[in-house]
Amino acid sequence: MYLASIPDVLISGIRRGRTRNRLTFAAVCVIVMAVFLQGAFGQFHWTRCPQNPVMPGESLLGWDSHHVLHPSVIHKDGIYHMWYRGWSEYWVGTMASIGYAISIDGVKWFRYARNPVITGEFADWTNKNADNPAVSLIDGQYVMLFNTGTYGKHIGLATSQDGMTWSTYPNPVISVGDSGAWDGYALDGSSSIIKWQGTYWTWYVGLRSTGGSIGVATSTNLTDWSKSPDSPVLTPGDSSSWERTSVTGPEVFLCGDRLEMLYAGASGERQYIGRAVSEDGIHWTKAHENPVFLPGDPGSWDSTRVGAPSVVISRDRFLMWYAGGNGYDWRVGLATSPIPHDLCASLHESVQFGTDTAVTGARVSDR
């Protein structure tokens, strides 16, 4: 259906055998593919919130004073709920933990007074770390997948009725692969869970010494997860690519009959956000306009790195909270974009605006 976008004069010229444009068959193929990709992906047009960062570190000696990152946001009952990774310094005596905050407008956030809501103290396999939360609303309760620190070996599961008091599953639900496997060195978190085709899905990050890739796991009961033998399903680009080092931080949501992914791609010390689409959750096509979100201006708080996107979809725009950094400290910012033209109809088929989040990965708002 995208071929209709090719100028009629080009088609008629080819049909009549005219050669004045000196277009080879290969050139025509390039034009057709470019038009197809443009129609298939559309484009995001992100605008940063002028109040960024919307979640800075709390205080000099606070448990999350130096690093606030990996936001996971849900809009429910007219309130934005955020869970995030916080960390201070080893000399303060804190480890990576998970905090909670709420907001009316998504810009001004109020931290929970009893933060952190999850620490790694509940089991030996966490190495005293809990971080990179990925929260979904499933059957009326919050369900979280979380990582176990930098170079953690496991992903855990927790549930909550109110988002503040959590029950942690006693055993990890996903663990590192065998030595030498693509995920055999460490894990770095996952996407929030979505329910698709009668099965629960998550896309998780596996690390090797050479960088990170994204794989997929499925479950029928939330506690027993099976890794796909097709993993990794998204890998870094070639040596000249903007994502040559690593791909991490997947955010996946259902859009009509296809899946959309926003993810972080790194090239050395710089990190960007890219986009990919899939019809089966296994085979992903990266957007030709990647990266779709860049680090900020030189000297800004997010001048070198952006990643770990978390999206809420309203009737006419995307709201994306993301982690940003300028060398050491991480903070959370907000950017918004009109919904790309190719997503408008599909989104309205997938989600019901004005209701609480469905288990589609698309966190929905009626604002």
C-alpha positions as CSV (number, residue, x, y, z in Angstrom):
1,M,0.0,0.0,0.0
2,Y,3.0,2.3,0.3
3,L,3.8,2.1,-3.4
4,A,1.1,4.6,-4.1
5,S,3.3,7.2,-2.5
6,I,5.8,7.0,-5.4
7,P,5.3,10.0,-7.8
8,D,3.1,9.0,-10.7
9,V,5.6,10.7,-13.1
10,L,8.3,8.2,-12.1
11,I,6.0,5.2,-12.6
12,S,4.8,6.5,-16.0
13,G,8.3,7.3,-17.1
14,I,9.5,3.8,-16.3
15,R,6.5,2.2,-18.0
16,R,7.1,4.1,-21.3
17,G,10.8,3.1,-21.2
18,R,12.0,6.7,-20.9
19,T,15.6,7.0,-19.9
20,R,16.0,10.7,-19.5
21,N,16.1,10.3,-15.7
22,R,18.8,7.6,-16.0
23,L,17.3,5.6,-13.2
24,T,18.6,2.0,-13.0
25,F,16.6,-0.8,-11.7
26,A,18.7,-0.7,-8.5
27,A,17.9,2.9,-8.0
28,V,14.2,2.3,-8.3
29,C,14.5,-0.4,-5.7
30,V,16.2,2.0,-3.3
31,I,13.4,4.5,-3.8
32,V,10.7,1.9,-3.3
33,M,12.4,0.6,-0.1
34,A,12.8,4.1,1.2
35,V,9.2,5.0,0.7
36,F,8.1,1.7,2.2
37,L,10.2,2.2,5.3
38,Q,9.1,5.8,5.8
39,G,5.5,4.6,5.6
40,A,6.1,1.7,7.8
41,F,7.7,3.6,10.6
42,G,6.6,7.2,10.5
43,Q,8.7,9.4,12.7
44,F,8.8,10.6,16.3
45,H,9.4,14.2,17.0
46,W,10.5,14.5,20.6
47,T,10.5,17.6,22.7
48,R,12.3,17.7,26.0
49,C,10.5,19.0,29.0
50,P,11.9,22.4,30.0
51,Q,11.8,21.3,33.7
52,N,14.2,18.4,33.1
53,P,15.5,16.5,34.9
54,V,12.2,15.8,36.4
55,M,13.7,13.3,38.9
56,P,17.1,14.5,40.1
57,G,19.1,13.0,43.0
58,E,17.4,13.6,46.3
59,S,20.2,14.9,48.7
60,L,23.9,14.5,49.3
61,L,23.5,11.6,51.7
62,G,20.2,10.2,50.4
63,W,20.0,6.6,49.3
64,D,19.4,7.8,45.7
65,S,21.6,10.9,45.7
66,H,23.9,10.1,42.8
67,H,21.9,7.8,40.5
68,V,18.2,8.0,39.6
69,L,17.5,5.9,36.4
70,H,15.6,3.1,34.8
71,P,12.1,4.7,35.3
72,S,9.0,2.5,34.9
73,V,5.9,4.6,34.7
74,I,2.2,3.6,34.8
75,H,-0.8,6.0,34.6
76,K,-3.6,4.8,36.9
77,D,-6.6,6.5,38.5
78,G,-5.5,9.9,37.3
79,I,-2.0,9.6,38.8
80,Y,1.4,8.8,37.3
81,H,3.3,6.1,39.3
82,M,7.0,5.7,38.8
83,W,9.3,3.0,40.1
84,Y,13.0,3.7,39.6
85,R,16.5,2.5,40.4
86,G,18.3,4.6,43.0
87,W,21.9,4.4,44.2
88,S,24.2,6.6,46.2
89,E,27.9,5.8,47.0
90,Y,29.6,2.8,48.5
91,W,31.0,5.0,51.2
92,V,27.5,5.9,52.3
93,G,26.8,2.2,52.7
94,T,23.9,1.9,50.2
95,M,23.4,-0.6,47.4
96,A,21.2,-0.3,44.3
97,S,17.5,-0.3,45.4
98,I,14.1,0.5,43.9
99,G,12.2,3.7,44.8
100,Y,8.6,4.9,44.2
101,A,7.2,8.3,43.4
102,I,3.9,9.7,42.2
103,S,2.9,12.7,40.0
104,I,-0.2,14.5,38.8
105,D,1.3,15.9,35.6
106,G,4.4,13.6,35.0
107,V,6.7,16.5,35.7
108,K,6.6,17.3,39.4
109,W,7.2,14.1,41.3
110,F,6.7,13.3,45.0
111,R,8.9,10.5,46.5
112,Y,7.5,7.9,48.8
113,A,8.6,8.8,52.4
114,R,9.5,5.1,53.1
115,N,11.7,4.6,50.1
116,P,13.2,2.3,48.9
117,V,10.3,0.0,48.4
118,I,12.5,-3.0,47.4
119,T,16.1,-3.7,48.4
120,G,18.2,-6.8,47.8
121,E,18.3,-7.8,51.4
122,F,15.6,-10.5,51.1
123,A,17.7,-13.3,49.5
124,D,21.3,-14.3,48.9
125,W,21.0,-14.5,45.1
126,T,20.4,-10.8,44.8
127,N,23.9,-9.9,46.0
128,K,22.1,-7.2,48.1
129,N,21.0,-5.3,45.0
130,A,17.6,-4.7,43.4
131,D,17.3,-2.4,40.4
132,N,16.0,-1.7,36.9
133,P,12.3,-2.2,37.7
134,A,9.9,-3.0,35.0
135,V,6.3,-2.8,36.2
136,S,3.0,-4.0,34.6
137,L,-0.6,-4.0,35.8
138,I,-1.9,-7.5,35.6
139,D,-5.3,-8.7,36.8
140,G,-5.5,-5.7,39.1
141,Q,-2.1,-6.0,40.8
142,Y,1.3,-4.5,40.0
143,V,3.9,-7.1,38.8
144,M,7.5,-6.1,38.7
145,L,10.5,-7.8,37.1
146,F,13.8,-6.4,38.5
147,N,17.5,-6.9,38.1
148,T,20.1,-7.6,40.8
149,G,22.7,-4.9,40.4
150,T,25.4,-4.1,37.9
151,Y,26.5,-7.3,36.3
152,G,23.8,-9.1,38.2
153,K,23.2,-12.8,37.5
154,H,19.4,-13.0,38.0
155,I,16.1,-11.3,37.4
156,G,13.5,-11.4,40.2
157,L,9.7,-11.1,40.4
158,A,7.6,-9.1,42.9
159,T,3.9,-8.2,43.2
160,S,2.0,-5.4,45.0
161,Q,-1.6,-4.2,45.4
162,D,-0.6,-0.6,46.0
163,G,2.8,-0.1,44.4
164,M,4.4,0.6,47.8
165,T,4.4,-2.7,49.7
166,W,5.9,-5.5,47.6
167,S,6.0,-9.3,48.0
168,T,9.1,-10.8,46.4
169,Y,9.1,-14.2,44.8
170,P,11.8,-16.3,46.7
171,N,13.7,-17.5,43.6
172,P,14.9,-15.8,40.5
173,V,12.7,-16.2,37.4
174,I,15.4,-15.6,34.8
175,S,19.1,-16.3,35.3
176,V,22.3,-16.0,33.3
177,G,23.0,-18.5,30.5
178,D,25.8,-21.1,30.3
179,S,29.4,-19.9,30.1
180,G,30.1,-18.5,26.7
181,A,26.4,-17.9,25.8
182,W,25.2,-14.5,24.6
183,D,23.8,-14.0,28.1
184,G,26.3,-16.0,30.0
185,Y,28.2,-13.2,31.8
186,A,25.4,-11.0,33.3
187,L,21.9,-9.7,33.0
188,D,20.9,-6.1,32.9
189,G,17.1,-6.0,33.4
190,S,14.1,-6.5,31.1
191,S,11.0,-4.9,29.6
192,S,7.8,-4.8,31.5
193,I,5.6,-7.9,31.0
194,I,3.0,-7.9,28.2
195,K,0.3,-10.5,27.6
196,W,0.2,-11.3,23.9
197,Q,-1.3,-14.3,22.1
198,G,-2.3,-15.8,25.4
199,T,1.2,-15.8,26.8
200,Y,3.3,-13.5,29.0
201,W,6.3,-12.0,27.2
202,T,9.4,-10.1,28.3
203,W,12.5,-8.9,26.5
204,Y,15.6,-9.0,28.6
205,V,19.2,-7.9,28.3
206,G,22.1,-10.3,28.4
207,L,25.7,-9.2,28.7
208,R,29.0,-10.5,27.5
209,S,32.4,-8.8,27.9
210,T,31.9,-7.4,24.4
211,G,28.5,-5.7,25.2
212,G,24.8,-6.3,25.6
213,S,22.1,-7.8,23.4
214,I,18.3,-8.3,23.9
215,G,16.6,-11.7,24.1
216,V,13.1,-12.8,24.8
217,A,11.4,-15.1,27.4
218,T,7.8,-16.3,27.8
219,S,5.7,-17.7,30.6
220,T,2.1,-18.9,31.2
221,N,2.1,-18.2,34.9
222,L,4.6,-15.3,35.6
223,T,6.9,-17.5,37.7
224,D,8.2,-20.1,35.2
225,W,9.9,-18.4,32.3
226,S,11.4,-20.1,29.2
227,K,14.1,-18.4,27.1
228,S,13.6,-18.4,23.4
229,P,16.2,-20.5,21.5
230,D,16.1,-17.7,18.9
231,S,17.6,-15.2,21.4
232,P,19.2,-12.8,21.1
233,V,16.6,-11.1,19.0
234,L,18.2,-7.7,18.8
235,T,21.9,-7.2,18.6
236,P,24.4,-4.3,18.3
237,G,25.1,-2.8,14.8
238,D,28.4,-3.0,12.9
239,S,31.6,-1.3,13.8
240,S,30.6,2.1,12.3
241,S,27.1,2.1,13.9
242,W,25.6,4.4,16.5
243,E,24.8,1.2,18.5
244,R,28.0,-0.7,17.8
245,T,28.8,-1.4,21.5
246,S,25.5,-2.6,23.1
247,V,21.7,-2.6,22.9
248,T,19.9,-2.5,26.3
249,G,16.9,-1.1,28.1
250,P,14.0,-2.4,25.9
251,E,10.5,-0.9,26.2
252,V,8.0,-3.0,24.3
253,F,4.3,-2.4,23.6
254,L,1.6,-3.8,21.4
255,C,0.4,-1.6,18.5
256,G,-2.4,-3.2,16.5
257,D,-1.0,-6.5,15.2
258,R,2.6,-5.7,15.7
259,L,5.0,-4.9,18.5
260,E,7.0,-1.7,18.9
261,M,10.3,-1.5,20.8
262,L,12.2,1.5,22.0
263,Y,15.7,0.7,23.3
264,A,19.1,2.1,24.2
265,G,22.0,1.7,21.8
266,A,25.6,2.6,22.8
267,S,28.7,3.6,20.9
268,G,31.6,3.9,23.3
269,E,30.7,6.4,26.0
270,R,27.7,7.8,24.1
271,Q,24.2,6.3,24.3
272,Y,21.1,6.9,22.2
273,I,17.5,5.6,21.9
274,G,16.4,3.6,18.9
275,R,13.2,2.0,17.6
276,A,12.3,-1.4,16.1
277,V,9.2,-3.2,15.1
278,S,8.2,-6.9,15.0
279,E,5.2,-9.0,14.0
280,D,6.2,-12.1,16.1
281,G,8.4,-10.8,18.9
282,I,11.4,-12.6,17.5
283,H,12.3,-10.9,14.3
284,W,12.8,-7.2,14.7
285,T,13.3,-4.5,12.0
286,K,15.2,-1.4,13.2
287,A,13.9,2.0,12.1
288,H,15.8,3.6,9.2
289,E,15.8,6.9,11.0
290,N,17.5,5.5,14.1
291,P,18.5,6.8,16.5
292,V,15.2,8.5,17.3
293,F,16.3,10.3,20.4
294,L,19.8,11.8,21.0
295,P,21.8,13.0,24.0
296,G,21.3,16.6,24.9
297,D,23.4,19.7,24.0
298,P,27.0,19.9,25.2
299,G,27.1,20.7,28.9
300,S,23.5,19.7,29.6
301,W,22.6,17.1,32.3
302,D,22.0,14.4,29.6
303,S,24.7,15.4,27.2
304,T,26.4,12.0,26.8
305,R,23.9,9.3,27.5
306,V,20.1,8.6,27.2
307,G,18.4,5.3,27.6
308,A,16.0,3.1,29.6
309,P,12.8,4.6,28.1
310,S,9.4,4.2,29.7
311,V,6.4,5.2,27.7
312,V,2.8,6.2,28.5
313,I,0.5,6.8,25.6
314,S,-2.2,9.4,25.7
315,R,-4.8,10.2,23.0
316,D,-2.6,12.3,20.9
317,R,1.0,11.9,22.2
318,F,3.7,9.8,23.6
319,L,5.2,10.6,27.0
320,M,8.7,9.1,27.4
321,W,10.6,9.2,30.7
322,Y,14.2,8.3,30.2
323,A,17.5,8.0,32.0
324,G,20.1,10.6,31.1
325,G,23.7,11.3,32.2
326,N,26.6,13.6,31.4
327,G,29.5,11.5,32.6
328,Y,28.8,10.0,36.0
329,D,25.5,10.9,37.7
330,W,22.2,9.6,36.2
331,R,18.9,11.5,36.3
332,V,15.4,11.0,34.9
333,G,14.0,13.3,32.2
334,L,10.7,13.6,30.2
335,A,10.2,14.0,26.5
336,T,6.9,14.1,24.5
337,S,6.1,13.4,20.9
338,P,3.0,13.5,18.7
339,I,1.9,9.9,17.8
340,P,3.5,9.0,14.4
341,H,1.0,8.8,11.7
342,D,1.5,5.0,11.2
343,L,0.6,4.3,14.8
344,C,-2.5,6.4,15.2
345,A,-5.1,3.8,14.0
346,S,-3.2,0.8,15.3
347,L,-3.0,2.3,18.8
348,H,-6.7,2.9,19.0
349,E,-7.2,-0.7,18.0
350,S,-4.8,-1.9,20.7
351,V,-5.7,0.2,23.8
352,Q,-8.8,1.6,25.4
353,F,-8.2,5.2,26.5
354,G,-9.6,6.4,29.7
355,T,-9.0,3.0,31.5
356,D,-6.2,1.7,33.6
357,T,-3.3,0.1,31.9
358,A,-4.0,-3.0,29.9
359,V,-1.4,-5.9,29.8
360,T,-0.1,-4.7,26.4
361,G,3.0,-2.9,27.5
362,A,1.3,0.3,26.4
363,R,0.8,2.3,29.5
364,V,-2.4,4.2,28.7
365,S,-3.6,7.7,29.8
366,D,-6.8,9.5,28.9
367,R,-5.1,12.9,29.4
